[in-house]
C-alpha cells in the first residue's frame, strides 16, 4: 500500500534530463526524492542534530554522481544506496561533540533538529499503538535503525523489496533475514515500551528499573525483555499488540521542514535555476512574476535555516515572509516554523508581560529564533517554587523521576519541601529562557511529553527538552512555561495531578492548569 503522501517515482526521462544537466529536471528530481531521503536519514539517526547535514550531503552526492549513472531506470536503488553510505559515514565519524563540547560554547546556537520520533508522533498525530511503535524505535541499535528505516519505507509503499536489497548490496533472501531480525527486535521493544508505561507498573519490573537512567537503549531493551517475557503481568499488558506491518501500512511520511527544502534547493541549484524552473513551471502571469522571487526566497530560507539566531524583528518577519513566498512560488505544503519570543520573568513574579506572538503552529521543528535581551535585574535566578493557579495549595514537585503537582505546607517534611524547590538557571538550549534544577542536580524536562527529572547528559536533545520559555499566565502575576523545542506545548498538570507537556487549548480551565505563580523557595 502506498503512503498517503507518496510521490510518484521519478520518470526515467526526468532522470536522464537531469543527468544531461537540465536544471528544471534536477529541481524536479530533488523535490521527488527529498521526502524519501529525509525520512530514511531521520529514522536511522533518530533525529540527531546532524540529520539536515546528512540529507544535504546525500543530495549533493546524488547530483554530482548523476552524470556517471549508467542505468537511469535503477535511480531509486542508487539513491537509497548513497543515502545508506552517508548514514554509515556519519556513524563512523561519530559524534564527539555530544560529550566533549562545553555548554557555554554552544549556548547561543539553538539546535535545528528535534528528536525524529517526537516529530513523527506530533506531526502525524500518532496515537495508541502507532505511537508506541515509533517510541519503540528508540530502543534499537544504530545498525538496526538503519534496516528499520528502509523496511519502514517499504511498508508504507515508498520502496520495493528489490530496491531495498539492491541499496544494501544484499540478495533479497539475505535482506529478508535481516529485516525479520529487526522486526523481531522492534516487537520486543514494543512490549518493553508497553510494560514500562503500564499503570500500575509491575512491582518486579519497577525493581529492575531502579537503576535505569531513563534513556532507552538496546542494552536496556535486552535487560527488560528478559523480565517481560517471563512475567505474566507484563505479557498480559502487551497481548493486544497489532503486528507492526498493519500499523505502518498507509502511514504518511514526516514532512520535510521548509527551511531544509529551501536550503537544499539553494545549495544544489543556485539562484538562476530556482528562478528559471519556477518560471518555466508557472508559464506566464503569476508563475512568471514569482520566478525571480523564488530564487531569492530559496537563498533566504537557506540562510535563515543555517543561522536561526537573527534579530527578533528581522528574523521573525523575514522567515515568515520567506515561507509564504516559497509556498506561493513552489506549491510547498510544509508548515512554516513559528518564531517564538521569550518574555522575562520579574524577580518578584508580580507580573509577566505578554510577548508578541505569531499565529500558533504546533510544528516541533521550529525553535525560539530570537528574544529580547534581558538584564540580570529583570530575570529570575536562584531557588523558587511554582504554585499552581487553579490548585493554590499545590506546587510543581516530583515523585521519583516524574513531575507531579503536590500539596506543600510550612509543616510539611523537609523532603517534601525540598522536592518542590527548584533553582532557576539560564536555559540550557537558550539562555534567554529557563531551565529548572532540583537539589540533586537533575533538571525538569519532558520525555515523550511526560515531565520528569533527569541528570544532564550533555546531549543536544536533553538541552532542548530541559528548556522552557516564560509566557503570560491566566492571571496577573502568573506565568506559563512553553517548551523550547515544541512551541505551542506547555508544562501543565492534568486532572490526576501528573505534569505533562500538553498542546495549548483556548479554554479558561486549560489556561489555568498551565499557569503558575513563582514564589519564595520552601528550603
C-alpha positions as CSV (number, residue, x, y, z in Angstrom):
1,X,0.0,0.0,0.0
2,X,1.3,3.5,-0.8
3,X,1.7,6.1,1.9
4,X,-0.8,8.9,1.9
5,X,1.7,11.4,0.5
6,X,3.7,9.2,-1.7
7,X,5.5,11.0,-4.6
8,X,5.4,9.2,-7.9
9,X,8.6,7.5,-8.8
10,X,10.9,9.8,-10.9
11,X,10.3,9.2,-14.6
12,X,13.3,7.8,-16.4
13,X,13.1,10.8,-18.8
14,X,13.4,13.2,-15.8
15,X,16.4,11.3,-14.5
16,X,18.0,11.3,-18.0
17,X,17.3,15.1,-18.4
18,X,18.8,15.8,-15.0
19,X,21.8,13.7,-15.9
20,X,22.3,15.8,-19.0
21,X,22.3,19.0,-17.0
22,X,18.7,20.2,-17.3
23,X,18.2,22.4,-14.2
24,X,14.4,22.1,-14.2
25,X,14.7,18.3,-14.3
26,X,17.2,18.5,-11.5
27,X,14.9,20.5,-9.3
28,X,12.0,18.1,-10.0
29,X,14.3,15.2,-9.1
30,X,15.2,16.9,-5.8
31,X,11.5,17.5,-5.0
32,X,10.6,13.9,-5.7
33,X,13.5,12.4,-3.7
34,X,13.8,14.7,-0.7
35,X,10.9,13.3,1.4
36,X,12.2,9.7,1.0
37,X,15.8,10.7,1.8
38,X,14.8,12.8,4.8
39,X,12.6,10.0,6.3
40,X,15.3,7.4,5.9
41,X,18.0,9.5,7.4
42,X,15.8,10.9,10.2
43,X,14.7,7.4,11.3
44,X,18.2,5.9,11.0
45,X,19.8,8.7,13.0
46,X,16.8,9.2,15.3
47,X,16.6,12.9,14.7
48,X,20.2,13.8,15.6
49,X,21.2,17.4,15.1
50,X,23.2,16.3,12.0
51,X,20.2,14.9,10.1
52,X,20.0,18.0,8.0
53,X,23.7,17.8,7.1
54,X,23.5,14.2,6.1
55,X,20.4,14.9,3.9
56,X,22.1,17.8,2.2
57,X,25.3,15.9,1.6
58,X,23.3,13.0,0.2
59,X,21.5,15.2,-2.3
60,X,24.8,16.9,-3.3
61,X,26.4,13.5,-4.0
62,X,23.3,12.4,-5.9
63,X,23.5,15.4,-8.2
64,X,27.3,15.2,-8.5
65,X,27.1,11.5,-9.4
66,X,24.2,11.7,-11.9
67,X,26.5,12.1,-15.0
68,X,28.0,8.7,-14.2
69,X,24.7,6.9,-13.6
70,X,24.6,4.2,-16.4
71,X,21.2,2.8,-15.7
72,X,18.6,5.6,-15.1
73,X,15.9,3.0,-14.5
74,X,17.7,2.0,-11.4
75,X,17.9,5.5,-10.0
76,X,15.9,4.8,-6.8
77,X,18.1,1.9,-5.8
78,X,21.2,4.0,-6.5
79,X,19.7,7.0,-4.5
80,X,19.0,4.8,-1.4
81,X,22.4,3.2,-1.6
82,X,24.0,6.6,-1.5
83,X,21.8,7.6,1.5
84,X,22.8,4.4,3.4
85,X,26.5,5.1,2.7
86,X,26.1,8.7,4.0
87,X,24.4,7.4,7.2
88,X,27.2,4.9,7.8
89,X,29.9,7.5,7.1
90,X,28.3,9.7,9.8
91,X,28.3,6.8,12.3
92,X,32.0,6.0,11.6
93,X,32.9,9.7,12.2
94,X,31.0,9.6,15.4
95,X,29.6,12.5,17.4
96,X,32.4,13.5,19.8
97,X,30.8,16.9,20.5
98,X,27.9,15.3,22.4
99,X,30.3,14.6,25.2
100,X,33.2,17.0,24.8
101,X,31.6,20.3,23.8
102,X,31.1,22.7,26.7
103,X,27.6,24.0,27.1
104,X,28.8,27.6,27.2
105,X,30.3,27.4,23.7
106,X,27.1,26.5,22.1
107,X,24.6,28.3,24.4
108,X,23.5,30.8,21.8
109,X,23.0,28.4,18.9
110,X,19.7,26.6,19.0
111,X,19.9,23.1,17.7
112,X,18.0,22.8,14.5
113,X,16.5,19.3,14.8
114,X,14.0,17.8,17.2
115,X,14.0,14.1,18.0
116,X,12.7,12.4,14.9
117,X,10.4,10.0,16.9
118,X,8.8,13.1,18.5
119,X,8.4,14.7,15.1
120,X,6.6,11.7,13.7
121,X,4.3,11.5,16.8
122,X,3.4,15.2,16.7
123,X,3.3,16.0,13.0
124,X,1.5,12.8,12.0
125,X,-0.8,13.0,15.1
126,X,0.0,9.4,16.0
127,X,-1.6,7.8,19.0
128,X,-2.2,4.4,20.5
129,X,-0.1,1.5,19.1
130,X,1.3,3.6,16.2
131,X,2.8,6.0,18.8
132,X,4.1,3.1,20.8
133,X,5.8,1.6,17.7
134,X,7.5,4.9,17.0
135,X,8.7,5.2,20.6
136,X,10.0,1.6,20.4
137,X,12.5,2.6,17.7
138,X,14.4,4.5,20.4
139,X,15.4,1.1,22.0
140,X,17.2,-0.2,18.8
141,X,20.9,0.0,17.9
142,X,22.2,2.2,15.2
143,X,22.5,-0.6,12.6
144,X,19.1,-1.9,13.5
145,X,17.6,1.6,13.0
146,X,19.2,1.7,9.5
147,X,17.4,-1.5,8.4
148,X,14.2,-0.4,10.2
149,X,14.2,2.9,8.3
150,X,14.4,1.1,4.9
151,X,11.8,-1.5,5.9
152,X,9.6,1.3,7.2
153,X,9.8,2.9,3.7
154,X,9.0,-0.5,2.1
155,X,6.0,-1.0,4.4
156,X,4.5,2.4,3.5
157,X,5.0,1.8,-0.2
158,X,7.9,4.1,-0.8
159,X,10.4,1.3,-1.7
160,X,10.2,-2.2,-3.2
161,X,12.0,-5.1,-1.7
162,X,14.2,-5.2,-4.8
163,X,15.2,-1.5,-4.3
164,X,15.8,-2.1,-0.6
165,X,18.1,-5.2,-1.1
166,X,19.9,-3.5,-4.0
167,X,20.6,-0.4,-2.0
168,X,22.1,-2.5,0.8
169,X,24.1,-4.7,-1.5
170,X,22.2,-7.8,-0.4
171,X,20.3,-10.6,-2.1
172,X,16.5,-10.4,-1.5
173,X,16.8,-13.6,0.7
174,X,19.6,-12.1,2.8
175,X,17.7,-8.8,3.1
176,X,14.6,-10.7,4.2
177,X,16.6,-12.4,7.0
178,X,18.0,-9.0,8.3
179,X,14.5,-7.4,8.1
180,X,12.9,-10.3,10.0
181,X,15.6,-10.0,12.7
182,X,15.0,-6.2,13.1
183,X,11.2,-6.7,13.1
184,X,11.5,-9.2,16.0
185,X,13.6,-6.7,18.0
186,X,11.1,-3.9,17.3
187,X,8.3,-6.2,18.6
188,X,10.3,-6.9,21.7
189,X,10.9,-3.2,22.1
190,X,7.1,-2.6,21.8
191,X,6.4,-5.0,24.7
192,X,9.1,-3.1,26.7
193,X,7.5,0.3,25.9
194,X,4.1,-1.1,27.0
195,X,5.4,-2.6,30.2
196,X,7.4,0.5,31.2
197,X,4.3,2.7,30.6
198,X,1.9,0.4,32.4
199,X,0.0,1.9,35.3
200,X,0.3,0.4,37.8
201,X,3.7,-0.9,36.8
202,X,4.6,-4.5,37.6
203,X,6.4,-4.4,41.0
204,X,9.2,-6.7,39.9
205,X,9.8,-4.6,36.7
206,X,9.9,-1.5,38.9
207,X,12.8,-3.1,40.9
208,X,14.6,-3.9,37.6
209,X,14.2,-0.2,36.6
210,X,15.6,1.2,39.8
211,X,19.0,1.7,38.3
212,X,17.7,2.8,34.8
213,X,18.8,6.3,33.8
214,X,15.5,6.9,31.8
215,X,17.1,6.7,28.4
216,X,16.0,3.9,26.0
217,X,18.9,1.8,24.7
218,X,19.5,-1.6,23.1
219,X,21.2,-2.8,26.3
220,X,18.2,-1.9,28.5
221,X,15.8,-3.4,25.9
222,X,17.6,-6.7,26.4
223,X,17.6,-6.5,30.2
224,X,13.9,-5.6,30.4
225,X,12.9,-8.1,27.7
226,X,14.3,-10.9,29.9
227,X,11.8,-9.9,32.6
228,X,8.9,-9.1,30.3
229,X,8.9,-12.5,28.5
230,X,8.8,-14.4,31.8
231,X,6.3,-12.1,33.6
232,X,2.6,-13.0,33.2
233,X,1.5,-9.4,34.2
234,X,3.8,-7.7,31.7
235,X,2.9,-10.2,28.9
236,X,-0.8,-9.6,29.5
237,X,-0.4,-5.9,29.1
238,X,1.1,-6.4,25.6
239,X,-1.3,-9.2,24.5
240,X,-3.3,-6.9,22.1
241,X,-0.3,-5.6,20.1
242,X,-1.0,-5.5,16.4
243,X,1.8,-6.6,14.0
244,X,3.9,-3.6,13.0
245,X,3.2,-4.0,9.3
246,X,-0.5,-3.3,10.0
247,X,0.3,-0.1,11.8
248,X,2.7,1.2,9.1
249,X,0.5,0.5,6.1
250,X,-0.7,3.7,4.6
251,X,1.2,5.9,7.1
252,X,2.3,9.3,5.8
253,X,5.9,10.4,5.7
254,X,7.1,13.1,8.1
255,X,7.1,16.3,6.0
256,X,10.4,17.9,5.1
257,X,11.0,21.1,7.0
258,X,10.5,24.1,4.7
259,X,13.9,25.5,5.8
260,X,15.7,22.3,4.8
261,X,13.9,22.1,1.5
262,X,14.9,25.7,0.6
263,X,18.5,25.1,1.8
264,X,18.9,22.0,-0.4
265,X,17.4,23.7,-3.5
266,X,19.5,26.9,-3.0
267,X,22.7,24.9,-2.4
268,X,22.1,22.4,-5.2
269,X,20.7,24.6,-8.0
270,X,21.8,28.2,-7.2
271,X,19.8,31.4,-7.8
272,X,19.3,31.2,-11.5
273,X,18.0,27.6,-11.6
274,X,15.4,28.2,-8.9
275,X,14.1,31.3,-10.6
276,X,14.2,29.7,-14.1
277,X,12.4,26.5,-13.1
278,X,9.7,28.2,-11.2
279,X,9.1,30.5,-14.1
280,X,9.1,27.6,-16.5
281,X,6.6,25.6,-14.4
282,X,4.3,28.6,-14.0
283,X,4.4,29.8,-17.5
284,X,3.2,33.4,-17.9
285,X,1.3,35.5,-15.5
286,X,1.5,34.8,-11.8
287,X,4.0,32.0,-12.2
288,X,6.4,34.2,-14.2
289,X,6.1,37.0,-11.7
290,X,7.2,34.8,-8.9
291,X,10.2,33.3,-10.7
292,X,12.9,35.7,-9.6
293,X,11.4,35.9,-6.1
294,X,11.5,32.2,-5.7
295,X,15.3,32.1,-6.2
296,X,15.8,34.9,-3.7
297,X,13.5,33.1,-1.3
298,X,15.4,29.8,-1.6
299,X,18.6,31.6,-0.6
300,X,16.8,33.5,2.2
301,X,15.3,30.3,3.7
302,X,18.7,28.6,3.4
303,X,20.5,31.4,5.2
304,X,17.9,31.5,8.0
305,X,17.8,27.7,8.4
306,X,21.6,27.7,8.7
307,X,21.7,30.7,11.1
308,X,18.5,30.9,13.0
309,X,19.7,33.3,15.7
310,X,18.8,36.5,13.9
311,X,17.4,39.7,15.5
312,X,13.9,39.5,16.9
313,X,12.1,41.6,14.4
314,X,14.1,40.8,11.2
315,X,14.4,37.1,11.9
316,X,10.7,36.6,12.6
317,X,9.4,38.7,9.8
318,X,11.9,37.5,7.2
319,X,11.3,33.9,8.0
320,X,7.5,34.2,7.9
321,X,7.7,36.2,4.6
322,X,10.1,33.7,3.1
323,X,8.0,30.7,4.0
324,X,4.9,32.4,2.5
325,X,6.8,33.3,-0.7
326,X,8.2,29.9,-1.0
327,X,4.8,28.3,-0.6
328,X,3.3,30.6,-3.2
329,X,6.1,30.1,-5.7
330,X,6.6,26.4,-5.4
331,X,3.4,25.0,-4.0
332,X,5.1,23.6,-1.0
333,X,2.8,22.2,1.7
334,X,5.2,22.3,4.6
335,X,4.3,24.1,7.7
336,X,6.2,27.3,8.3
337,X,8.1,27.4,11.6
338,X,6.6,29.8,14.1
339,X,9.1,32.1,15.7
340,X,8.7,32.5,19.5
341,X,9.9,35.3,21.7
342,X,10.8,34.8,25.3
343,X,9.4,37.2,28.0
344,X,11.5,37.9,31.1
345,X,10.2,36.9,34.5
346,X,10.1,39.6,37.1
347,X,12.2,38.8,40.1
348,X,9.2,39.3,42.4
349,X,6.9,37.4,40.0
350,X,4.5,40.3,40.2
351,X,3.6,40.2,36.5
352,X,4.7,38.6,33.3
353,X,4.4,40.9,30.2
354,X,2.7,39.4,27.2
355,X,5.1,38.5,24.3
356,X,4.5,39.3,20.7
357,X,3.3,36.1,19.2
358,X,2.9,34.8,15.7
359,X,-0.1,32.7,14.9
360,X,0.0,29.4,16.8
361,X,1.6,26.5,15.0
362,X,2.4,23.1,16.6
363,X,5.3,22.3,14.4
364,X,8.1,20.9,16.5
365,X,10.9,21.8,14.1
366,X,10.7,25.5,15.0
367,X,12.7,26.7,18.0
368,X,12.7,30.2,19.5
369,X,14.8,32.1,17.0
370,X,15.2,35.3,18.9
371,X,14.3,37.0,22.1
372,X,14.7,40.5,23.6
373,X,17.8,41.0,25.7
374,X,17.1,40.8,29.4
375,X,19.2,42.3,32.2
376,X,20.2,40.5,35.3
377,X,17.7,42.5,37.3
378,X,14.8,41.5,35.0
379,X,15.3,37.8,35.4
380,X,14.5,35.2,38.0
381,X,17.5,33.3,39.3
382,X,18.2,31.1,42.3
383,X,15.7,29.0,44.2
384,X,12.0,29.3,43.8
385,X,8.8,27.3,44.0
386,X,6.0,27.2,41.4
387,X,2.5,27.3,42.8
388,X,-0.5,26.2,40.7
389,X,-3.0,28.8,39.9
390,X,-6.1,26.6,39.9
391,X,-4.9,24.4,42.8
392,X,-3.5,27.1,45.1
393,X,-2.2,24.7,47.7
394,X,-0.3,22.5,45.3
395,X,3.2,23.1,43.8
396,X,5.3,21.7,41.0
397,X,7.1,18.8,42.7
398,X,8.4,15.3,42.0
399,X,7.8,11.7,42.8
400,X,10.9,9.7,42.0
401,X,11.8,10.7,38.4
402,X,8.3,12.0,37.5
403,X,7.0,15.6,37.7
404,X,3.7,16.0,39.7
405,X,1.6,18.6,41.4
406,X,1.7,18.0,45.2
407,X,0.4,19.8,48.3
408,X,3.2,21.6,50.3
409,X,2.8,23.4,53.6
410,X,5.2,25.0,56.0
411,X,4.6,22.0,58.3
412,X,5.5,19.5,55.5
413,X,8.6,17.4,55.9
414,X,11.9,18.7,54.8
415,X,12.0,16.2,51.9
416,X,8.5,17.3,50.7
417,X,9.6,21.0,50.8
418,X,12.9,20.3,49.0
419,X,11.0,18.3,46.3
420,X,9.0,21.5,45.4
421,X,12.0,23.8,45.3
422,X,13.9,24.4,42.1
423,X,16.8,26.5,41.0
424,X,16.1,28.7,38.0
425,X,19.1,28.9,35.7
426,X,19.6,30.2,32.1
427,X,18.1,27.8,29.7
428,X,20.4,25.0,28.6
429,X,19.4,25.4,24.9
430,X,18.8,29.2,25.1
431,X,20.0,31.4,28.0
432,X,17.1,33.8,27.3
433,X,14.7,31.1,28.6
434,X,14.9,29.0,31.7
435,X,15.9,25.5,33.0
436,X,14.8,24.3,36.4
437,X,17.2,22.2,38.5
438,X,16.4,20.3,41.7
439,X,18.6,19.9,44.8
440,X,20.2,16.7,43.4
441,X,21.3,18.4,40.2
442,X,18.6,16.9,38.0
443,X,16.7,19.0,35.5
444,X,13.0,19.3,34.8
445,X,12.5,18.1,31.2
446,X,9.9,16.4,29.0
447,X,10.4,12.9,27.6
448,X,7.6,11.6,25.3
449,X,5.7,14.6,26.6
450,X,5.8,13.4,30.2
451,X,7.5,15.8,32.6
452,X,10.3,14.1,34.5
453,X,13.6,14.9,36.2
454,X,16.9,13.6,34.7
455,X,20.6,14.4,35.1
456,X,22.1,16.4,32.3
457,X,23.6,14.0,29.7
458,X,25.1,17.0,27.7
459,X,23.2,16.0,24.6
460,X,21.5,18.5,22.3
461,X,18.1,16.9,22.7
462,X,18.4,17.0,26.5
463,X,19.2,20.7,26.5
464,X,16.2,21.4,24.4
465,X,13.9,19.2,26.4
466,X,15.0,20.9,29.6
467,X,14.5,24.5,28.4
468,X,11.2,26.4,28.9
469,X,10.3,29.9,27.9
470,X,8.1,32.1,30.1
471,X,4.7,33.3,28.8
472,X,1.9,35.2,30.4
473,X,-0.3,33.1,32.7
474,X,-4.0,33.1,33.1
475,X,-4.0,35.6,36.0
476,X,-1.9,38.7,36.8
477,X,1.4,37.6,38.4
478,X,1.3,34.1,36.9
479,X,3.4,32.5,34.2
480,X,3.1,29.6,31.8
481,X,6.2,27.7,30.7
482,X,6.3,26.9,27.0
483,X,8.5,24.2,25.6
484,X,11.6,25.5,23.8
485,X,11.6,22.7,21.1
486,X,7.8,22.2,20.9
487,X,6.3,25.7,20.7
488,X,2.6,25.6,21.4
489,X,3.1,23.0,24.1
490,X,3.2,24.0,27.8
491,X,4.1,22.4,31.1
492,X,0.6,21.6,32.6
493,X,-1.0,19.4,35.2
494,X,-3.7,17.0,34.3
495,X,-6.7,16.0,36.4
496,X,-4.6,13.3,38.0
497,X,-2.0,15.9,39.0
498,X,0.6,14.5,36.7
499,X,2.7,17.0,34.9
500,X,2.8,16.8,31.1
501,X,3.8,18.8,28.1
502,X,0.4,19.5,26.5
503,X,-0.7,21.5,23.5
504,X,-2.4,24.8,24.2
505,X,-6.2,24.9,24.3
506,X,-8.1,28.2,24.4
507,X,-10.3,27.5,27.4
508,X,-10.2,29.1,30.8
509,X,-9.7,25.8,32.7
510,X,-6.9,24.7,30.4
511,X,-5.1,28.1,30.7
512,X,-5.3,27.9,34.4
513,X,-3.9,24.4,34.6
514,X,-0.8,25.5,32.8
515,X,-0.3,28.7,34.9
516,X,1.9,29.0,38.0
517,X,3.0,31.7,40.4
518,X,6.7,32.0,41.2
519,X,7.1,32.1,44.9
520,X,9.9,32.1,47.5
521,X,11.6,28.7,47.9
522,X,10.4,26.2,50.5
523,X,14.0,25.4,51.5
